[in-house]
Amino acid sequence: MKTIGIDLGGTSIYGGIINDKGQILKRVDRETGKSVGADEVLRRISLVIDDLLKIENDIIGIGIGSPGFIDTYNGKVLTVGGNIEGWAGTDIKGKLSKKYPNHQIFVGNDANVAGICEGWIGAGKDFDSYIMITLGTGLGGAIYTKKQGIWYGQNFQGGELGHAILYPNGRKCTCGQNGCVEQYISGTAIEKLYFELTGKSLNGKEIFRTYDTDNNSKIIIDNFAKNLAIYISSLKNIFDPEGIVIGGGVINSKDYWWDLMVDSYRNYVNDPKGLEIVPAIYLNDAGMIGAGKLALDNMK
Ligand SMILES: [Zn+2]
């Protein structure tokens, strides 16, 4: 059986035909477009779907991973639409179901579907319980147990790990709180903190690349690793999962911070044993594959 998996991000829409082993058989992508509005983003998603259906018409399930707080049972974006302007409140499933009446549409939060992928065929597949941390522009999360699947929470804000408060009265977050984890542990946070320290704008990659030559880069990245270790210590004590899987774009630079993060975790936590911390395997494809799996698991 095959499904379509769509990974919707602030910059690009990635779509793929996914088989029941989690392989991507065909890919299509398009720009999401800045400030184009929800209807235009939906139109671009359907162009990706149309292209994929032209290649493979024997498909009934379409899964979509979207940023924001997502009511996954009704396929709607709630009050927070992530980094897509005007996306909050969009009835993704309702609108796409009108265009594709013969297909079943499923929508999940982007970090949750990435977690579904890693648990299915990736770094979390041997864990009975794991927490996925996605370090990209922000910090996304998924909480999973084999018995219960993904934890969605009462208001579909379960696993919004980026908005736990790490430093009370700390840096202002886009969600309205102060001191959120995402403001210290994410690609954007690294860039902002570097700018505040030096007055110079470097992108994340440049900051990592100058770890050995620019002491300011080292300060920012070491702090990032230690903050992540503090947060993992809390997650261990709150959830006691078998594993923590760390993915997202920042994992590509893990050589600069992984060892310090693990050492710091061992220093900070009361009992470091019994938790495996592992890098994700699927990285950029996790959202697309996990969205396909969401459809595969829920089709009737
Ligand atoms: Zn926040």
Boltz pocket constraint, residues with backbone or C-beta under 6 A from the ligand:
constraints:
  - pocket:
      binder: B
      contacts: [[A, 162], [A, 163], [A, 164], [A, 173], [A, 174], [A, 175], [A, 176], [A, 177], [A, 180], [A, 182]]
      max_distance: 6.0
